[in-house]
Amino acid sequence: MKQTILVTGASSGIGLLLANKLHENGHTVIGTSRNPEKYNLPFKLLELDISSDKSIESFPKRLFSQIESLDVLINNAGYLVSGLAEETPIDLGRQQFETNFWGTVKLTNQLLPYFRKQRHGKIITVGSILGLIGLPTVAYYSASKHSLEGYFKVLRFELRDFNIKVSMVEPMGFKTNIGDSAVRSKVKIDDYDLLRKQTTAFSKEAFDTAPTPEPVVNTVLKIIDQKDPKFNFPVGQGAPFILTMQHYAYKAFENSILKRVRKAI
Ligand SMILES: NC(=O)c1ccc[n+]([C@@H]2O[C@H](COP(=O)([O-])OP(=O)(O)OC[C@H]3O[C@@H](n4cnc5c(N)ncnc54)[C@H](OP(=O)(O)O)[C@@H]3O)[C@@H](O)[C@H]2O)c1
């Protein structure tokens, strides 16, 4: 069935690939970007900055001047703050939450009255495997994605009687622009010199060897097609193994990560 679908952060990476695929499949797609004038895409791109209350509050009016109803909201927009936790200024952490967590929650809240009124809809949020596990250098990113897990887990209960389905997609590392647009802390504390070198090399290797994000797109397509999707959809090679290991053998999981980090240089 052809649907009307909103994809936030559709100018790049996962969102761009997803919005293009949905458009090709015949759905009505509205994408968003902070700078829509920069792009020439086959689907409609509206301006939205999820770190700005003003932009979020004015968005439904702009959206519903283009479409009559909305079937699926895909919360995809987000970015990465990276740096060892103690070396990352709190302000960078706050900004990370302002976009990844609060921006996503505020936009969802703006659109919920429309979904409730029509008594159907799907809300699919692109979290991260880092919303389910932790790794060095991504404390605030990981915390923002863990927070999304908690928020949408609760929302899913509360929206069930309105026939609004809530799911999360949790990608492992995929090749997009997230590394290039990451905000990296510049603070350096001598005690962390070795760990910083190791984690920088570890992250570089992870970004360099990451696959392209088709599996994430295919997972979202699957959720859109399902009548009653489950909540969690981890995506990427080894994701089920990592999650099982974390659940049943936390110390072994931790040691295997640290071993790889220490071997990275
Ligand atoms: N790539 C990965 O390995 C990976 C893994 C797990 C989860 N994720 C998640 O996947 C999602 C997409 O990331 P990506 O990897 O595709 O990165 P990307 O290529 O950098 O794309 C990020 C998108 O988010 C938009 N965006 C960023 N900040 C925004 C803001 N304040 N308001 C509105 N839009 C904003 C950008 O649009 P404009 O710059 O045009 O505004 C862009 O379209 C993110 O939520 C990310 O956390 C990615």
The ligand as an SDF file (V2000), in Angstrom:
LIG
                    3D

 48 52  0  0  0  0  0  0  0  0999 V2000
   26.1510    5.9350   10.1750 N   0  0  0  0  0  0  0  0  0  0  0  0
   26.1490    5.1670   11.2170 C   0  0  0  0  0  0  0  0  0  0  0  0
   27.0800    4.3380   11.4040 O   0  0  0  0  0  0  0  0  0  0  0  0
   25.0190    5.2000   12.1920 C   0  0  0  0  0  0  0  0  0  0  0  0
   24.9320    4.1710   13.1480 C   0  0  0  0  0  0  0  0  0  0  0  0
   23.9010    4.2000   14.0540 C   0  0  0  0  0  0  0  0  0  0  0  0
   22.9710    5.2090   14.0180 C   0  0  0  0  0  0  0  0  0  0  0  0
   23.0660    6.2140   13.1060 N   0  0  0  0  0  0  0  0  0  0  0  0
   22.0460    7.2680   13.1190 C   0  0  0  0  0  0  0  0  0  0  0  0
   21.5090    7.4110   11.8290 O   0  0  0  0  0  0  0  0  0  0  0  0
   20.9600    8.7090   11.6950 C   0  0  0  0  0  0  0  0  0  0  0  0
   21.4170    9.2960   10.3700 C   0  0  0  0  0  0  0  0  0  0  0  0
   22.8070    9.5070   10.4240 O   0  0  0  0  0  0  0  0  0  0  0  0
   23.7910    9.2280    9.1920 P   0  0  0  0  0  0  0  0  0  0  0  0
   24.7700    8.2250    9.6360 O   0  0  0  0  0  0  0  0  0  0  0  0
   23.0280    9.0110    7.9560 O   0  0  0  0  0  0  0  0  0  0  0  0
   24.5870   10.6340    9.1910 O   0  0  0  0  0  0  0  0  0  0  0  0
   24.7130   11.8050    8.1190 P   0  0  0  0  0  0  0  0  0  0  0  0
   25.0960   11.2850    6.7930 O   0  0  0  0  0  0  0  0  0  0  0  0
   25.6040   12.8050    8.7730 O   0  0  0  0  0  0  0  0  0  0  0  0
   23.2250   12.3810    8.0200 O   0  0  0  0  0  0  0  0  0  0  0  0
   22.6610   13.0760    9.1150 C   0  0  0  0  0  0  0  0  0  0  0  0
   21.3520   13.7240    8.6850 C   0  0  0  0  0  0  0  0  0  0  0  0
   20.7700   14.3520    9.8470 O   0  0  0  0  0  0  0  0  0  0  0  0
   20.4710   15.7130    9.5310 C   0  0  0  0  0  0  0  0  0  0  0  0
   20.6630   16.5620   10.7210 N   0  0  0  0  0  0  0  0  0  0  0  0
   21.7620   16.6680   11.5000 C   0  0  0  0  0  0  0  0  0  0  0  0
   21.5480   17.5330   12.4930 N   0  0  0  0  0  0  0  0  0  0  0  0
   20.2730   18.0030   12.3290 C   0  0  0  0  0  0  0  0  0  0  0  0
   19.4680   18.9250   13.0230 C   0  0  0  0  0  0  0  0  0  0  0  0
   19.8970   19.6130   14.0990 N   0  0  0  0  0  0  0  0  0  0  0  0
   18.1980   19.1470   12.5930 N   0  0  0  0  0  0  0  0  0  0  0  0
   17.7410   18.4880   11.5100 C   0  0  0  0  0  0  0  0  0  0  0  0
   18.4580   17.6150   10.7830 N   0  0  0  0  0  0  0  0  0  0  0  0
   19.7090   17.3760   11.2040 C   0  0  0  0  0  0  0  0  0  0  0  0
   21.4070   16.1000    8.3980 C   0  0  0  0  0  0  0  0  0  0  0  0
   20.7350   17.0620    7.5860 O   0  0  0  0  0  0  0  0  0  0  0  0
   21.2490   18.5590    7.2720 P   0  0  0  0  0  0  0  0  0  0  0  0
   22.7150   18.6400    7.6360 O   0  0  0  0  0  0  0  0  0  0  0  0
   20.9690   18.7190    5.8120 O   0  0  0  0  0  0  0  0  0  0  0  0
   20.3630   19.4090    8.1200 O   0  0  0  0  0  0  0  0  0  0  0  0
   21.5420   14.7820    7.6340 C   0  0  0  0  0  0  0  0  0  0  0  0
   20.5290   14.6600    6.6570 O   0  0  0  0  0  0  0  0  0  0  0  0
   21.4140    9.4960   12.9270 C   0  0  0  0  0  0  0  0  0  0  0  0
   20.3630    9.5620   13.8680 O   0  0  0  0  0  0  0  0  0  0  0  0
   22.5630    8.6600   13.4570 C   0  0  0  0  0  0  0  0  0  0  0  0
   22.7440    8.8340   14.8440 O   0  0  0  0  0  0  0  0  0  0  0  0
   24.0770    6.2270   12.1980 C   0  0  0  0  0  0  0  0  0  0  0  0
  1  2  1  0
  2  3  2  0
  2  4  1  0
  4  5  1  0
  4 48  2  0
  5  6  2  0
  6  7  1  0
  7  8  2  0
  8  9  1  0
  8 48  1  0
  9 10  1  0
  9 46  1  0
 10 11  1  0
 11 12  1  0
 11 44  1  0
 12 13  1  0
 13 14  1  0
 14 15  2  0
 14 16  1  0
 14 17  1  0
 17 18  1  0
 18 19  2  0
 18 20  1  0
 18 21  1  0
 21 22  1  0
 22 23  1  0
 23 24  1  0
 23 42  1  0
 24 25  1  0
 25 26  1  0
 25 36  1  0
 26 27  1  0
 26 35  1  0
 27 28  2  0
 28 29  1  0
 29 30  1  0
 29 35  2  0
 30 31  1  0
 30 32  2  0
 32 33  1  0
 33 34  2  0
 34 35  1  0
 36 37  1  0
 36 42  1  0
 37 38  1  0
 38 39  2  0
 38 40  1  0
 38 41  1  0
 42 43  1  0
 44 45  1  0
 44 46  1  0
 46 47  1  0
M  CHG  2   8   1  16  -1
M  END
$$$$
